[in-house]
Amino acid sequence: MEKTIIELEQAAQTLKLLGDKTRLTILGLVKDSECCVCEFVEVLQMSQPSISQHLRKLRDAGLVKEQRRGQWIFYSLNREHATYPIIQQVLEQIPDQKEKLTALEKAGLRIQCDS
C-alpha cells in the first residue's frame, strides 16, 4: 500500500471532528453500511436537527458521502478522503457499532430501500 503524507491542517481538522462522541459514533455506524438521518436519530436518541448538524460538519469536511434515494438521504464513509487512514485507525480502536444497527433492524426501524 502506498503511503501518503497528510497535510497537518487536514489531519488536525479530521481529529477535531473525531473528538466528538456523536460524530465518532456516526462514523462507526457508516463504517460498513449506509444509514439515513432517521436511523441515527433512533440509535443516538437525539433530535433530527442535532444529528443533521453533526452530519453537515462531517459532509462539509468530506468525511462522509451522501446519496439521495427518493425521499431518503443515505450517508456512507468516504474511503477516498485523504485522512481515511486516520479514520480507519481510530475506528479500529473503538467498539464496533454494528450491534446498534442490528438492534434497530430487529425493532423494525431500519430503513429498507431499493439499491
Backbone as a ProteinNet text record, in pm:
[ID]
protein_1_A
[PRIMARY]
MEKTIIELEQAAQTLKLLGDKTRLTILGLVKDSECCVCEFVEVLQMSQPSISQHLRKLRDAGLVKEQRRGQWIFYSLNREHATYPIIQQVLEQIPDQKEKLTALEKAGLRIQCDS
[TERTIARY]
84	0	88.6	57.1	134.5	104.5	210.7	193.5	191.5	92.1	81.9	97.7	146.4	161.4	35.6	-23.7	-144.2	-103.6	-161.9	-134.1	-169.7	-87.7	-106.7	-242.2	-279	-406.3	-524.5	-516.1	-623	-632.8	-518.7	-517.2	-575.6	-538.6	-589.2	-740.1	-790.8	-935.4	-1011.1	-957	-1021.5	-1022.9	-910.1	-903.4	-996.6	-1011.5	-1104.8	-1248.4	-1285	-1418.4	-1439	-1335.9	-1344.2	-1345.3	-1310.7	-1307.4	-1445.3	-1548.7	-1685.5	-1746.2	-1801.2	-1855.8	-1965.1	-2052	-2161.5	-2107.6	-2015.5	-1960.3	-1877.8	-1807.4	-1730	-1824.7	-1935.8	-2035.1	-2095.8	-2127.6	-2183.2	-2085.7	-1958.5	-1860.3	-1849.5	-1860.6	-1860.1	-1979.4	-2093.5	-2215.1	-2207.2	-2141.8	-2134.1	-2006.2	-1929.8	-1804.5	-1829.2	-1932.7	-1958.3	-2091.6	-2172.6	-2302.5	-2349.2	-2455.4	-2514.4	-2623.3	-2644	-2751.8	-2816.1	-2943	-3010.4	-3028.8	-3066	-3078.2	-3171.9	-3284.2	-3381.1	-3321.4	-3230.6	-3164.3	-3069.2	-2997.2	-2909.6	-2990.3	-3106.2	-3194.2	-3232.3	-3270.9	-3310.4	-3193.9	-3080.5	-2964.2	-2907.7	-2893.9	-2828.4	-2924.7	-3055.8	-3157	-3136	-3120.5	-3101.2	-3202.3	-3222.4	-3316.3	-3260.6	-3351.6	-3311.2	-3225.9	-3261.7	-3176.6	-3034.9	-3023.3	-2891.3	-2807.5	-2867.1	-2797.7	-2757.9	-2848.4	-2820.1	-2701.3	-2687.6	-2573	-2442	-2440.9	-2320.5	-2289	-2392.1	-2370.7	-2321.6	-2372	-2327.4	-2177.5	-2130.4	-1987.1	-1904.6	-1951	-1878.4	-1881	-1995.8	-2009.4	-1924.2	-1930.4	-1852.6	-1702.7	-1658.9	-1517.4	-1483.7	-1585.9	-1563.8	-1547.1	-1575.7	-1555.4	-1668.4	-1787	-1897.7	-1951.3	-2009.5	-2075	-2224.1	-2301.8	-2446.3	-2501.3	-2607.6	-2672.9	-2823.2	-2892.8	-3038.3	-3103.4	-3199.5	-3281.6	-3425.2	-3496.2	-3633.9	-3634.5	-3709.4	-3717.2	-3605.3	-3526	-3422.9	-3284.7	-3202.3	-3060.8	-2980.6	-2898.3	-2816.2	-2671.7	-2609.8	-2473.1	-2381.7	-2261.5	-2161.5	-2024.1	-1932.1	-1796	-1724.6	-1656.8	-1581.6	-1442.2	-1425.5	-1298.6	-1189.9	-1227.8	-1129	-1072.8	-1121.8	-1074.5	-927.6	-851	-707.6	-679.4	-770.4	-746.3	-814.6	-863.7	-927.8	-837.3	-705.8	-621.4	-628.5	-639.8	-653	-786.8	-892.1	-1026.6	-1029.8	-973.6	-971.3	-900.4	-787.1	-712.9	-793.1	-858	-938.4	-1055.9	-1126.2	-1243.1	-1205.9	-1083.3	-1038	-1019.1	-1007.2	-979.8	-1104.9	-1219.7	-1342.8	-1434.6	-1532.8	-1624.9	-1700.3	-1722.3	-1796.4	-1939.3	-1992.7	-2127	-2234.1	-2193.4	-2287.7	-2405.9	-2380.9	-2490.5	-2603	-2570.7	-2674.1	-2763.6	-2703.3	-2782.1	-2862.3	-2804.4	-2875.3	-2997.8	-2982.8	-3095.8	-3204.3	-3162.7	-3257.9	-3336.4	-3265.2	-3328.9	-3429.1	-3390.3	-3479.5	-3604.9	-3591	-3705.3	-3790.5	-3746.6	-3821.8	-3807	-3699.4	-3679.4	-3570.9	-3514.9	-3410.3	-3476.8	-3432.1	-3487.8	-3442.9	-3539	-3508.4	-3534.1	-3439.3	-3457.1	-3412.5	-3449	-3403.7	-3271.6	-3168.9	-3036.9	-3021.5
-117.8	0	124.2	216.1	338.3	430.8	479.6	568.3	712.6	788	927.6	1015.4	1133.8	1230.6	1316.3	1325.2	1405.1	1541.6	1644.4	1779.6	1791.6	1860	1873.9	1936.5	2041.4	2109.3	2014.8	1937.1	1843.5	1732.8	1683.2	1580.9	1637	1759.2	1822.2	1842.2	1884.4	1905.1	1773.3	1667.4	1535.7	1487.8	1500.9	1457.3	1539.4	1666.6	1751.6	1700.7	1666.8	1614.1	1479.5	1396.2	1265.7	1277.2	1394.4	1416.3	1429.4	1434.9	1443.8	1303.4	1260.9	1125.7	1095.9	1192.6	1170.9	1149.3	1234.8	1220.5	1091.9	1055.2	931.6	811.5	815.7	708.3	701.8	817.4	820.7	755.4	789.5	729.3	579.4	537.4	393.9	323.2	391	332.6	320.3	414.9	411.9	346.4	290.5	224.5	111.5	31.8	-85	-81.2	20.2	27.2	171.6	191.8	325.2	341.6	466.3	496.3	628.4	643.9	771	842	967.4	1050.4	986.7	933.5	877	759	685	575.2	628.9	735.8	797.2	849.7	908.9	962.3	850.4	734.9	621.1	566.3	544.9	485.7	579.1	706.4	801.8	869.5	850.8	912.2	1063.5	1124.8	1268.8	1322.7	1454	1515.3	1514.5	1518.5	1521.2	1644.4	1765.4	1881.5	1867.6	1808.4	1788.6	1691.9	1580.6	1483.4	1548.9	1625.9	1692.2	1787.4	1855.6	1945.2	1866.5	1753.3	1669.2	1615.5	1570.5	1518.8	1627.9	1749.3	1860.6	1883.6	1880.7	1900.4	1790	1665.9	1553.7	1560.9	1600.2	1612.1	1727.3	1842.4	1958.5	1930.2	1845.5	1808.5	1698.3	1640.3	1535	1396.7	1380.6	1251.1	1152.3	1205	1118.6	1163.4	1067.6	1095	1079.2	1149.3	1131.9	1095.3	1014	971.9	975.7	1047.6	1058.8	941.2	879.3	773.4	803.4	860.3	901.5	1011.2	990.3	1091.8	1078.3	973.2	947	989.1	1037	1062.6	966.5	886.2	788.8	837.3	813.6	857.2	736.1	751.9	645.4	708.5	627.4	673.3	696.3	809.4	840.9	780.4	664.9	591.9	652.8	749.5	813.8	942.8	982.2	1105.9	1089	1196.4	1191.1	1142.2	1173.3	1133.1	1000.7	926.8	798.9	706	699.4	612.1	647.3	775	816.3	767.7	790.6	749.3	598.3	525.2	379.8	333	393.8	356.7	385.2	500.1	536.7	440.6	411.8	323.3	181.6	139.6	7	0.8	116.3	121.4	137.5	158.1	178.3	56.1	39.6	-73.3	-66.8	-183.9	-193.5	-146	-71	-14.2	-99.3	-213.4	-296.7	-342.9	-371.7	-423.6	-321.8	-194.9	-91.7	-96.5	-119.1	-129.7	-259.8	-366.8	-494.5	-481.7	-414	-392.8	-309.6	-210.7	-126.6	-210.1	-298.9	-385.3	-479.6	-538.3	-628.9	-557.5	-429.3	-349.9	-300.3	-331.7	-290.5	-143.6	-80.4	62	94.1	-6.6	13.8	43.1	145.5	183.1	81.2	26.7	-64.2	11.7	8.1	79.2	-8.1	33.8	-35.6	25.5	-55.3	-3.6	3.2
0	0	0	-86.3	-98.6	18.6	81.3	194.9	145.5	192.4	153.1	276.3	255.2	362.3	366.2	483.1	500.5	553.5	496.5	543.7	691.6	767.5	910.7	944	871	897.3	872.8	766.3	733.6	839	884	989.3	1118.5	1152.8	1275.7	1268.2	1153.2	1135.3	1149.4	1089.9	1099.7	1244.3	1312	1451.8	1540.4	1509.7	1584.6	1567.3	1444.5	1419	1489	1491.7	1556.9	1708.7	1760.9	1905.6	1967.8	1885.2	1935.5	1935.9	2050.2	2064.4	1962.8	1937.8	1842.6	1701.9	1658.3	1522.9	1511.1	1615.1	1614	1602.5	1674.3	1665.9	1526	1469	1332.4	1234.8	1244.3	1153.8	1177.1	1303.5	1332.6	1272	1270.6	1212.9	1061.2	995.8	848.8	798.6	888.8	850.1	750.3	775.1	691	617.3	642.9	576.7	567.5	492.2	479.5	584.5	626.7	721	681.5	720.2	697.9	831.7	826.3	946.9	1048.5	1001.7	1096.8	1173.6	1111.8	1182.2	1289	1255.8	1355.9	1473.5	1444.4	1549.1	1645.8	1592.4	1676.4	1757.1	1692	1758.4	1865.1	1831.4	1921.9	2019	1996.1	2082.1	2092	1974.7	1963.7	1863.3	1864.8	1771.9	1629.2	1533.8	1393.3	1361.7	1409.8	1380.4	1436.5	1554.1	1613.6	1530.1	1489.7	1404.4	1272.6	1215.1	1087.3	1097.7	1210	1230.5	1230.3	1299.3	1302.5	1163	1092.5	956.6	862.5	879.7	795.7	814.4	938.9	964.4	900.1	913.3	853.1	700.7	645.2	499.7	445.8	513.3	469	470.2	564.2	570.9	470.9	408.3	309.5	369.2	497.7	562.6	534.7	503.1	464.1	328.7	258.4	130.8	152.7	71.6	80.1	-56.1	-51.7	-175.3	-151.8	-237.9	-225.9	-298.6	-229.3	-288.1	-251.6	-347.3	-320	-215.7	-108.4	-2.9	99.8	90.6	190	140.4	231.8	202.4	288.4	223.3	293.1	299.6	414.4	438.5	447.6	393.2	399.4	421	468.1	494.2	361.5	349	227.7	238.9	181.1	188.4	99.3	15.7	-71.4	-12.9	103	165.2	206.1	194.1	225.4	367	461.3	600.5	636.8	537.9	566.7	648.8	622.2	705.3	855	886.5	1026.8	1081.7	1006	1047.9	1068.9	976	983.6	1110.7	1141.5	1262.5	1388.7	1393.3	1510.4	1524.7	1415.8	1421.9	1464.7	1437.1	1480.6	1631.5	1696.2	1839.7	1926.2	1863.3	1940.4	1923.1	2013.2	1998	1865.5	1807	1681.6	1703.7	1609.4	1621.9	1552.5	1493.4	1418	1501.6	1630.6	1713.7	1728.3	1719.5	1726.9	1603.3	1488	1364.6	1362.4	1416.3	1424	1513.7	1627.3	1718.7	1651.4	1574.2	1500.7	1399.2	1332.3	1232.7	1299.1	1413.3	1485.2	1533.9	1565.6	1611.1	1494.2	1371.9	1253.6	1220.5	1268.1	1247.8	1145.8	1085	984.5	851.3	781.1	650.8	546	475.6	364.7	235	146	20.1	-94.6	-211.6	-332.4	-374.3	-375	-412.8	-562.5
[MASK]
+++++++++++++++++++++++++++++++++++++++++++++++++++++++++++++++++++++++++++++++++++++++++++++++++++++++++++++++++++

